[in-house]
Amino acid sequence: MERMRAARLHLPDRSLVVEEVDRPVPGPGEVLVKVEAAGVCLSDVHLIDGTLSPMYLEGDAFTLGHEVAGTVAATGPDVTGWSPGARVVLQAGEERRGRTYTRGVDYDGGWAEYALATASTLVALPDTLSFEQAAIIPDAVSTPWAAVTATGDVRPAEAVGVWGAGGLGAHAVQLLRAVGAYPVVAVDPAPAARERALEFGADLALDPADPRFGEKVLGASGGVGLAAAFDFAGVPPVREQALTVLAPKGRLVLVGLTDQPLTVTDGTLFSYFQQRILGHYGSESHHVKQLVRLAEGGRLDFSRSITDVLPLEEAASAVRRMETKEGDPVRLILRP
């Protein structure tokens, strides 16, 4: 059995260790992918710190990494349409027995030299799209894309707000601009994050502690309020603030994950204005394909999203940088 390096999380003590493991062998319907780039996400940080835990994992250790791009190394029996050397990006999960299993959470991911994938979760990559940019599409970009286009159902010229201008939130700003939302208001307490939001296309970037916050949002939206507000921070005060500036029939989309209660301070007004709160998680397979196509056509550019590229052995350092926001990263990439 051939061996490979992988960054694995051991759940009993939440330790992240780069170690030698058996290289997987593709079975029926499976493809072995040589990993060229793997994204580091805040979800990975939360898996390590214990905020998140796998739901369907078998065993007590797994390889992290749900944002993965690379080349086909080998195919299992009955696999057609893929051959060694093909450039691919992997979907961040798949359906199994009616449940959604997440790569790098419920089964081994891509923080490794090789990753095993069901053939149906592969998406072909054009030569014009780098592995680094492609790797982040299945979560950092597809999650906000699905939130904007599907759950939030944003229409052209609608006023929208984005709370939290980190990796997902900054992409949400870019994508909202791409679908014609106006104005796009970004909200973040960090000056660097607000500056990044403006660079990604926000029309206005506000500090949530600004004493004139509500007045400024109403002014930007023509006195009506926001048709849609997106919480990428997963913080209760964000949700409460967003509800105060929603337009009648406006919707609040919850993208950031938290185990804290959701509070609607004035339930009467909420009902009177017929507002809605919508939960959102991840994306579907067609969203990744759409984004690859749009990037191939030059409609979207993710080059400024790649803050740094690090070797696999520096996985712990990458996690620490994401956790502490050292250097204000949008996305860090591991290259095995």
N, C-alpha and C positions, 0 to 999 in steps of 0.2 A: 504493500500500500504506500503510495507516494504521500509526502507530507507537505504542509504549507503553514505559513504564519497567519494568525488571526487574532484580533483584539476581542477577547471574550469577557463577558460580565458574569461573575459568579454570584448568584443571588443570596446565598446564606450570609455573606459578609459584604455584599455589594462592591467587590473588588474587581477592577478592570485590569486584565493581564494580557499582554501580547505573548502568545505561546504557540508551540508547534502542535498541529492537529492533523488528522488524516484528511487528505484532499478528497472531497466527495466525488462519487462516481454517478453520472446521470443514469437514472432508471427510465422506464417507459414514460414518454411524454415530457421528459426533463432535458434541460440544457445546462452544461457547465460553462460559466462565463469567467473569463480572465478579467479581473477588476482593474480598471484604469483610473477610476476616480470614485470616491465615496464621500458624500456630504456629512457634516457634523451638525446636528440639530439640537435645539433646546430639549426636545423630547428625549434625546439620548442622555442629556444632562439629568433630566428628571428620572430616567430609569436608573441611573447610577446613584442618585441621592435618595431614591426610595419614594419619591412623590408619585411615580408611575410604576406599575408592575404588569408583567405579561398576564393575559387572561387565559391563554390556551397552550402555553409552553409545556412541552413534555421534558422533564428533567429540571435541573437547577442551574444550568449554565448555557449561554448562547452567545453567538457572534452578533455584535451590534451592527447597525447601518442599514437604513431603509432607503437611502438615496444613492443609487448605484448605476454606473455606466461602465461599459467595457466591450470586449470582443468575445464572440463565441469561440470556446476552446474545444468543445466536444458535444455531441448530441447523443441522447439515449435512443433506445429502440422506438420505432414508430414515429419519430419526429421528422416532419417534412417542412420544407420552406426555409430552413436555417442551415448554414454551413460554416465551418471554421473560418474565423477571420471577420465575420460579419460584425459591424458596429451596432451596438444595441444599448438601450437604456431599459432598466427593469421597473415595472410597476411596483409600488410600495407595499403591495399586499395582494391577496387573492381570496376568492370565496371557496370555503371548504365546508361541506355539509350544512350550507345555509348560514355560516358564520364568516365574518371577515377576519382573516388572519393577517397580521402585519409583519412584513419582512423586518428582520432585525429586532423583533420583539417576541412574536409567537413562534418564530422559526429563525434559523441562522440567516444573518444579513451579509452585508458587503464590506465590513471592515476586515478584509482578508484578501489573500492573493487570488482566491477563486470563490465564486458564489454559485450555488445551485438554484435553478429557477424552473418553474413550470413553463413550458414553451409558450403558452398563451399569455404569459406576463411580459414577454419581450416586445419591445417597440423598436423598429429599425431607425437608425440614426443616419442623417445625411453627412457626407464628408465635411460640409461647411460648418457643422456644429461641434464645438470641442467637447471632449469627454467631461471636462470640469463644469461647463455650463449645462450640459445635458443631465449630469448627475442630480442637480438640485431640482430639476423640473418635477419629479414625482411627488414632492411634498412642499418644498419651499415656494414653488410657483403654482403647482396644480391645486393645492389646498385653497389658497386665496382665489384662484381662478374659478374653482367650483363654488366657493362662497359668494363671489360676485355675480357669476352668470347663472347659477342654478338656484341655490338657497336664497340669496338676496335678490335675484331677478332684477338687477339694476338696468334701467333704461337710459338712453341718451338724454342729456341735460338734467338728469336728476341730481339734486344736492346730496352729497354723501359725506360721512365722516369715518375716519379710521383711527381707532385708539390703539396705540402701540405700534411704533414704526421700526420694529426689529426686522428680522429676516422675512417673516411672512407679511407683516404689515407694510414694509417698504415695497414689496412686490404687489401687494394689494393696491397701493397708490398708483404704481405703474400700470397695472391692469385696468383699474377704474378709468384712468385717463384714456387707455386704449379703446374702451367700449363707449367713450363719449360722456361719462359722468361729468357734471359741472354744477357747482364747484366741488373740488375734492379738498376736504379739510382734514389735516392730520393733527393728531393730539398726542403729545408725549412730554413727560417732565424733563427729559434729557435734551439739552441744547443741541448736542451732536446728532441725536436722532431726528430732531425737527429739521436740522439743516439737510440731513440725508433725505428726508421726506420731500423737501423742496426740490432737491436734485432729481428725485425719482418722478417728479411731476405734480406734487401737491400745489394747489393754488393758495393755500393758507396753512400755516403750521402754528399751532397754539400750545401753550403750557396749560395743563388742566387747572393749575392754581391761579391762573390769570383772573383777577377780580371782575374783569369785563368779559369773561369767557362766553356766557350766554348771549350777551349783546353782540359780540363779534360773530358768533355762529349765525344768529338771526340776520345780521347785516349782510353776511356773505350769501345767505340763502334767500334773499329778497323778503325777509321778514316771515317766512313760512316755516322754517326749520328743516331738518334733514329728512329726506325720503327714506334713507337707509343709513344705519350706523353699524359699524363692524367693530366688535371687541376682539382684538388680537392679544390683549394683555392677560385676560383671564383673572381680572381683579374686581371684586365686588364694587368698589367705589367708581370704577370705570363704567360699569353697567348702569349704576344709578345716575351718574352724570349724563350718560348718553340718552337716557329716557327723558331727561329734562329738556332736551333740544330736538326731540323727534317731532316731525310734522304730523298733522292728522293723517291717520292710516299709515304712518311710517313703521318701518320694521327694524328691530334690533337683532343682528345676527351674532350669535355667540360662537366664536371660533377658538379663542384661547380657552384652555382647559383649567378648571379649578374644582375643588371639592367643597367650596364654600357656598352657602345658601344664596339664592337669588332673591332680591327684595324689590318689590314694586311699591314705592313709598305712597303714591296716591292712586289707588286702584280705581277710584271713581273716574278720574280724568283719563286714565289709561283706557278704560272701557268706553268712555264718552268719545274719545278721539279714535277709537277702533284701531289701536296700535297692536303690533304683534311682536312676539319674541320667538326667534327661530334658532334651534340648535344646529350646529354644523360640525361635521367631522370628515376630514380627508377629501378624497375625490374619487371619481370613477375612471375606468380605463380610457374612455374616449376623451377625457380632459387632457391627459398626457399626450395623446396623439394630436389633439388640436394644437397644443402648445409647441410641440416639435414642428408641426407644419407651419405655424406662424413664425417661429424663429427661423426656419429654413427660408421663408419668404421675406425675411428682413423686417417683419412687422414688430417683432420684439427682440430686444438685445439684453442678454443677461451677463455680459462681460463685467460690468461694474459690481455685480453681486458677489464675485469671487474675491474675498478679502486676502486669502493666503492659501498656499498648497503645502502640506506637510507630509513627511513619510509616515507610514503606519506606526512605526515605533514611537511616534510623538502623539499618539491618540489621547493619552492622559493630559498632555499639555494643551491639545486642541479643546478638550472638554473644559479644562480650567479657563481657557480664554473665552469660551462661550458663556460660561457661568459668571465670570467676573466682568464680562464685556470689555476685556483688555483690547485696546485698539479699535473698539467699536465695530466688531465684525458683523457683516451681513451673513456670509456663509464661509466656513472653513472647509477645505477639501483634504481628505487623506488619499495619498497615492501609494498603494502597496509596493 
